[in-house]
């Protein structure tokens, strides 16, 4: 019985930080601030966050600092004027999304562990056959996602609507796409937990999946390419000025 009790206590303790992180987002104001900061590609000041949430700067600071305490946001200090030395003013406290992932499954499911085992097995397999199968499967899954997006935008959709359909499809898969000039950049890698140990494998899978999405949408002018940038997905999609 002691072993059972101890196991239960260990499982409960492992859930506590995840539940605390989710509970922190239960407050609607705090959740709104988190969504706003997370959606920005750069740092966000208290004033900017307060204006976006429609609350006072003091209240915004309170909630933002609680999110930092829960490690859902990260804080840094920088002079917004760009100047230094006497008269430059005090550095402002800025916020950005942290790298922490919050996920709770009851009962516990270790999908990340399964993904790590599968990725390790693929890399350990002799010869290129297994990797080719992974790329082929990723592309086929992407084509299905793209075909479904094509149905949603309609058979007569022009290029701009097709690009919009691609953005929506990638957003639904967790890539957090944003349009920038003639590109669609992906602010998040849904498989980030695997990147550290299996970067080449994950990047190849991402590229094949997104190529499949483009093929399924019948959007030949869009070209997914490997363009690694720290903190983002390794793939971006070049769509040209007409697609922005």
C-alpha positions as CSV (number, residue, x, y, z in Angstrom):
1,X,0.0,0.0,0.0
2,X,2.9,2.4,0.8
3,X,4.2,1.8,-2.7
4,X,0.8,2.7,-4.2
5,X,0.5,5.8,-2.1
6,X,4.0,6.9,-2.9
7,X,3.3,6.4,-6.7
8,X,0.1,8.3,-6.4
9,X,1.9,11.2,-4.7
10,X,4.6,11.2,-7.3
11,X,2.0,11.4,-10.1
12,X,0.2,14.2,-8.4
13,X,3.4,16.2,-7.9
14,X,4.2,15.8,-11.6
15,X,0.9,17.3,-12.5
16,X,1.0,20.3,-10.2
17,X,3.2,22.6,-12.3
18,X,1.2,21.9,-15.4
19,X,-2.1,22.4,-13.7
20,X,-0.8,25.6,-12.2
21,X,0.2,26.9,-15.6
22,X,-3.3,26.2,-17.0
23,X,-5.0,27.7,-13.9
24,X,-3.0,30.9,-14.4
25,X,-4.7,31.3,-17.8
26,X,-8.1,30.8,-16.2
27,X,-8.4,34.5,-15.5
28,X,-9.8,36.1,-18.7
29,X,-7.7,39.2,-18.5
30,X,-4.5,37.2,-18.0
31,X,-5.5,34.9,-20.8
32,X,-6.1,37.8,-23.1
33,X,-2.7,39.3,-22.3
34,X,-1.0,35.9,-22.8
35,X,-2.6,35.5,-26.2
36,X,-1.6,39.0,-27.3
37,X,2.0,38.7,-26.2
38,X,2.3,35.2,-27.7
39,X,1.0,36.4,-31.0
40,X,3.7,39.1,-31.4
41,X,7.0,38.3,-33.0
42,X,8.9,40.8,-30.8
43,X,9.0,42.0,-27.3
44,X,5.9,43.8,-25.8
45,X,5.9,46.6,-23.3
46,X,3.4,47.0,-20.4
47,X,1.9,50.0,-22.1
48,X,1.4,48.2,-25.3
49,X,-0.1,45.1,-23.6
50,X,-2.4,47.3,-21.4
51,X,-3.7,49.2,-24.4
52,X,-4.4,45.9,-26.3
53,X,-6.3,44.4,-23.3
54,X,-8.1,47.6,-22.5
55,X,-6.9,47.8,-18.9
56,X,-4.6,50.0,-16.8
57,X,-0.8,49.7,-17.0
58,X,-0.7,48.7,-13.4
59,X,-3.2,45.9,-13.8
60,X,-1.4,44.7,-17.0
61,X,1.9,44.6,-15.1
62,X,0.4,42.5,-12.3
63,X,-0.9,39.9,-14.7
64,X,2.1,39.9,-16.9
65,X,4.4,39.3,-14.0
66,X,2.2,36.5,-12.8
67,X,2.6,34.9,-16.2
68,X,6.4,35.3,-15.9
69,X,6.3,33.6,-12.5
70,X,4.5,30.7,-14.0
71,X,7.2,30.6,-16.8
72,X,4.6,31.2,-19.5
73,X,6.3,34.5,-20.4
74,X,9.8,35.8,-20.2
75,X,10.8,39.3,-19.2
76,X,13.7,41.5,-20.1
77,X,14.7,45.1,-19.8
78,X,15.7,47.5,-22.6
79,X,15.6,51.2,-23.2
80,X,13.0,51.8,-25.9
81,X,14.6,55.0,-27.0
82,X,17.7,53.2,-28.2
83,X,19.9,55.7,-26.3
84,X,22.2,55.0,-23.4
85,X,23.9,57.0,-20.7
86,X,22.5,59.9,-18.6
87,X,19.2,61.2,-19.7
88,X,18.3,58.1,-21.7
89,X,15.6,57.1,-19.2
90,X,15.0,53.9,-17.3
91,X,14.9,50.6,-19.2
92,X,11.4,49.3,-19.9
93,X,10.3,45.9,-18.8
94,X,9.4,43.8,-21.9
95,X,7.6,40.5,-22.3
96,X,7.7,37.7,-24.8
97,X,6.4,34.1,-24.9
98,X,8.6,31.6,-23.1
99,X,9.7,28.2,-24.5
100,X,7.6,26.4,-21.9
101,X,4.9,24.0,-23.1
102,X,1.9,23.3,-21.0
103,X,0.1,20.1,-21.6
104,X,-2.1,18.0,-19.3
105,X,-3.6,14.6,-20.1
106,X,-5.7,12.7,-17.7
107,X,-4.8,9.9,-17.4
108,X,-1.2,10.7,-18.4
109,X,-0.3,10.0,-22.0
110,X,3.3,10.3,-23.1
111,X,3.0,11.1,-26.8
112,X,6.2,13.0,-26.8
113,X,8.1,9.9,-25.5
114,X,6.5,7.8,-28.2
115,X,7.6,10.4,-30.8
116,X,11.2,10.4,-29.5
117,X,11.3,6.6,-29.6
118,X,10.0,6.6,-33.2
119,X,12.4,9.3,-34.3
120,X,15.3,7.5,-32.7
121,X,14.3,4.3,-34.4
122,X,14.1,6.0,-37.8
123,X,17.6,7.5,-37.4
124,X,19.0,4.2,-36.3
125,X,17.5,2.3,-39.3
126,X,20.2,1.3,-41.8
127,X,19.9,2.6,-45.4
128,X,17.6,5.4,-46.7
129,X,14.4,3.4,-47.0
130,X,12.9,4.3,-43.7
131,X,13.6,8.0,-44.1
132,X,12.0,7.9,-47.6
133,X,8.9,6.3,-46.1
134,X,8.7,9.0,-43.5
135,X,9.0,11.8,-46.0
136,X,6.5,10.1,-48.3
137,X,4.0,9.7,-45.5
138,X,4.5,13.3,-44.2
139,X,3.8,14.5,-47.8
140,X,0.7,12.4,-48.1
141,X,-0.7,13.7,-44.8
142,X,0.1,17.2,-45.9
143,X,-1.7,16.6,-49.2
144,X,-4.8,15.5,-47.3
145,X,-4.7,18.7,-45.1
146,X,-4.2,20.8,-48.2
147,X,-7.1,19.1,-50.1
148,X,-9.5,19.7,-47.2
149,X,-8.4,23.4,-47.2
150,X,-9.0,23.5,-50.9
151,X,-12.6,22.4,-50.4
152,X,-13.1,25.0,-47.8
153,X,-12.0,27.9,-50.0
154,X,-14.0,26.6,-53.0
155,X,-13.1,25.5,-56.5
156,X,-13.0,29.0,-58.0
157,X,-10.7,30.5,-55.3
158,X,-8.0,32.8,-56.6
159,X,-4.4,32.8,-55.5
160,X,-4.9,35.2,-52.6
161,X,-7.7,33.0,-51.2
162,X,-5.7,29.9,-51.7
163,X,-2.8,31.5,-49.8
164,X,-5.3,32.4,-47.1
165,X,-6.5,28.8,-47.0
166,X,-2.9,27.6,-46.6
167,X,-2.3,30.0,-43.7
168,X,-5.5,28.8,-42.0
169,X,-4.5,25.1,-42.5
170,X,-1.0,25.7,-41.1
171,X,-2.4,27.6,-38.2
172,X,-4.7,24.7,-37.4
173,X,-1.7,22.4,-37.2
174,X,0.1,24.7,-34.7
175,X,2.6,26.4,-37.0
176,X,1.5,30.0,-36.1
177,X,2.0,31.4,-39.6
178,X,2.5,35.1,-40.3
179,X,2.7,36.9,-43.6
180,X,5.9,39.0,-44.1
181,X,6.5,40.5,-47.5
182,X,6.5,37.7,-50.0
183,X,6.8,34.9,-47.4
184,X,4.7,33.0,-44.9
185,X,6.9,32.5,-41.9
186,X,6.1,29.9,-39.3
187,X,6.6,31.2,-35.7
188,X,6.2,27.7,-34.1
189,X,7.4,24.2,-34.8
190,X,4.7,21.7,-33.6
191,X,7.4,19.1,-33.1
192,X,9.7,21.4,-31.1
193,X,10.3,18.8,-28.4
194,X,12.1,16.6,-30.9
195,X,14.2,19.3,-32.6
196,X,17.1,19.2,-30.2
197,X,17.9,15.5,-30.7
198,X,16.5,15.0,-34.2
199,X,16.8,18.3,-36.0
200,X,17.5,17.0,-39.5
201,X,14.8,14.4,-39.3
202,X,12.2,16.9,-38.0
203,X,13.1,19.6,-40.5
204,X,12.8,17.1,-43.4
205,X,9.4,15.9,-42.1
206,X,8.2,19.5,-41.7
207,X,9.3,20.4,-45.3
208,X,7.6,17.3,-46.8
209,X,4.4,17.9,-44.8
210,X,4.1,21.6,-45.9
211,X,5.0,20.7,-49.5
212,X,2.1,18.3,-49.3
213,X,-0.2,21.0,-48.0
214,X,0.8,23.2,-51.0
215,X,0.2,20.3,-53.4
216,X,-3.2,19.5,-51.9
217,X,-4.2,23.1,-52.3
218,X,-3.1,23.1,-55.9
219,X,-1.0,26.2,-55.2
220,X,2.1,25.8,-57.4
221,X,3.3,29.4,-57.0
222,X,3.9,28.7,-53.3
223,X,7.3,27.2,-52.6
224,X,8.2,25.8,-49.1
225,X,11.9,26.1,-48.4
226,X,14.2,25.3,-45.5
227,X,15.1,28.6,-43.9
228,X,16.1,27.9,-40.3
229,X,15.7,30.8,-37.8
230,X,16.2,30.4,-34.1
231,X,12.9,30.2,-32.3
232,X,10.9,29.4,-35.4
233,X,10.0,26.5,-37.6
234,X,12.8,25.6,-40.1
235,X,10.5,26.0,-43.1
236,X,9.0,29.1,-44.6
237,X,6.8,29.4,-47.7
238,X,7.6,31.8,-50.5
239,X,4.4,33.1,-52.0
240,X,5.4,36.3,-53.8
241,X,4.0,39.7,-53.4
242,X,0.7,38.8,-55.0
243,X,-0.1,36.3,-52.3
244,X,0.4,38.7,-49.4
